């Protein structure tokens, strides 16, 4: 009966990496009938030894080794005998999240009129941070409000600080100070002029 021991020289990864770049560090020790051992079988030789590598994500779902890990957690490299699916070896690897280290908040302007809107954008660094989403907030909602997409609405004259906070637990945030100005008065002039002759 065959037994399989899986060895990976790399056991710590991050979500922006993929296993296919590290297969040279994956080997298997094959033992036949508890006696004959085929040691250090390289990944490139797995097919010739009738064994197959499978990568399982933290939910134990098969995952392509050519795709970025994307999800942090404990992953599993599983090497299975093609002749008997009940014969396999595993090694666990850790995939770490890449935290947000900075957020820059920008807009087309830092001024908005009452009852007008201004779209803001939050740029996260590094650009391969695992979680790219932010939450938006205003420190003076009586002056300016902001929705979940960074759209600011001027409410009344004054200044408000609009903040984008990372949702990855890093507590990193960025902000912009917005000035709300009075709504411009609009006056319609209807100059209908008629000329008469006598």
C-alpha positions in Angstrom: 0.0 0.0 0.0 1.2 3.5 -0.9 1.6 6.3 1.7 2.3 9.9 0.8 4.1 12.6 2.7 4.0 16.1 1.3 6.7 18.7 2.0 6.6 22.4 1.1 9.6 24.6 1.7 7.3 27.6 1.6 4.5 27.5 4.2 3.8 31.3 4.6 2.2 33.2 1.8 0.2 36.4 1.4 -3.1 36.9 -0.5 -1.4 38.5 -3.5 0.7 35.4 -4.2 -0.2 32.2 -6.0 1.0 28.6 -5.4 2.1 28.1 -9.0 5.1 30.4 -8.5 6.3 28.1 -5.7 5.8 24.6 -6.9 9.5 24.0 -7.2 9.5 23.9 -3.4 6.9 21.2 -3.2 8.0 17.5 -3.0 6.5 14.2 -2.0 7.9 11.2 -0.3 6.3 8.0 -1.5 6.4 4.8 0.5 5.3 1.5 -1.0 4.2 -1.4 1.3 5.9 0.3 4.2 9.3 -0.5 2.8 10.4 1.0 -0.5 10.6 4.8 -0.5 10.7 7.2 -3.3 12.1 10.3 -1.6 11.9 13.9 -2.7 9.7 13.5 -5.8 9.5 17.0 -7.4 6.2 18.5 -8.4 7.3 18.4 -12.0 7.4 14.5 -11.7 4.1 14.0 -10.0 2.3 12.9 -13.1 5.0 10.3 -13.8 4.4 8.9 -10.3 0.7 8.8 -10.8 -0.1 11.4 -8.1 -1.9 14.7 -8.3 -1.6 18.0 -6.4 -4.8 19.8 -5.3 -4.9 23.1 -3.5 -7.8 23.5 -1.0 -8.9 26.9 0.3 -9.9 27.6 3.9 -13.4 26.2 3.0 -11.8 23.0 1.7 -12.9 23.9 -1.8 -10.5 23.0 -4.7 -8.7 26.1 -6.0 -6.5 26.8 -9.0 -2.8 27.0 -8.1 -2.5 29.6 -10.9 -4.9 32.1 -9.2 -4.0 34.6 -6.5 -4.8 33.2 -3.1 -7.0 36.2 -2.4 -8.3 34.9 0.9 -6.4 34.8 4.2 -6.4 31.7 6.3 -5.2 28.1 6.5 -4.9 26.5 3.1 -4.1 22.8 2.3 -1.8 21.3 -0.3 -3.1 17.8 -0.9 -1.3 15.2 -3.0 -3.5 12.2 -4.0 -2.8 8.8 -5.6 -4.5 8.7 -9.0 -5.1 5.0 -8.4 -6.8 5.4 -5.0 -8.4 8.6 -3.9 -8.2 7.4 -0.3 -4.4 7.6 -0.4 -3.1 11.1 0.0 -0.8 13.3 2.0 -1.4 16.9 3.0 0.6 19.9 4.3 -1.0 23.1 5.6 0.1 26.5 4.6 -0.7 29.9 6.0 -1.9 32.7 3.8 -1.7 36.1 5.5 -3.8 39.2 4.6 -2.0 42.3 3.3 -3.1 45.2 5.5 -4.0 48.7 4.4 -1.2 51.2 5.3 -2.6 54.4 3.9 -5.7 56.0 2.4 -5.9 59.1 0.2 -9.2 60.9 -0.2 -9.6 63.1 -3.3 -12.4 64.9 -5.1 -12.7 67.3 -8.1 -13.0 70.1 -5.5 -12.9 70.7 -1.8 -16.0 73.0 -2.0 -19.6 72.2 -2.6 -22.7 74.3 -2.5 -25.7 73.7 -0.3 -28.0 71.1 -1.9 -25.3 70.1 -4.4 -23.2 67.0 -4.5 -19.5 66.1 -4.8 -18.1 62.7 -5.5 -15.0 61.7 -3.5 -12.6 58.8 -4.1 -10.6 56.8 -1.6 -7.3 55.3 -2.9 -6.0 52.5 -0.7 -2.3 51.6 -0.4 -0.7 49.3 -1.0 -2.7 48.6 -4.1 -2.6 44.8 -3.4 -4.1 45.2 0.1 -6.4 42.2 0.7 -9.4 44.3 1.6 -9.9 47.5 -0.5 -13.2 48.7 0.8 -13.7 51.7 3.1 -16.5 53.2 5.2 -17.4 56.9 4.8 -18.3 59.3 7.6 -18.8 63.0 8.2 -18.0 64.7 11.5 -20.7 67.4 10.9 -23.7 65.9 9.2 -25.6 69.1 9.7 -23.1 70.7 7.3 -22.3 67.8 4.9 -23.4 64.2 4.6 -21.7 61.4 2.8 -23.2 58.1 1.6 -21.6 54.6 1.4 -20.1 55.4 -2.0 -18.4 58.6 -1.1 -21.0 61.0 -2.5 -21.1 64.2 -0.4 -24.2 66.4 -0.2 -23.9 70.0 1.0 -26.4 70.7 3.8 -25.6 74.1 5.2 -22.7 76.6 5.2 -19.6 75.6 7.1 -16.8 73.0 7.1 -17.0 69.2 7.6 -14.3 66.6 7.6 -15.2 63.6 5.4 -13.3 60.4 6.5 -12.7 57.1 4.7 -11.8 54.3 7.1 -10.3 50.9 6.1 -12.6 47.9 6.8 -9.8 45.4 7.2 -9.4 46.1 10.9 -6.2 48.1 10.5 -7.9 51.4 11.7 -6.2 53.3 8.9 -8.1 56.3 7.6 -7.8 59.2 5.3 -9.8 62.4 5.1 -10.6 65.6 3.3 -12.0 68.9 4.7 -15.0 70.0 2.7 -16.3 73.6 2.7 -20.0 74.0 2.1 -21.0 77.4 0.6 -24.3 79.1 0.3 -26.4 78.1 -2.6 -26.1 80.7 -5.4 -29.1 82.8 -5.9 -30.6 82.3 -9.4 -32.6 85.2 -10.9 -34.5 84.9 -14.1 -34.7 88.0 -16.2 -37.5 88.0 -18.8 -36.7 91.0 -20.9 -39.5 90.9 -23.5 -39.2 94.2 -25.3 -41.6 95.4 -27.8 -41.3 98.4 -30.1 -44.4 100.3 -31.2 -44.8 102.9 -33.9 -47.5 105.4 -34.3 
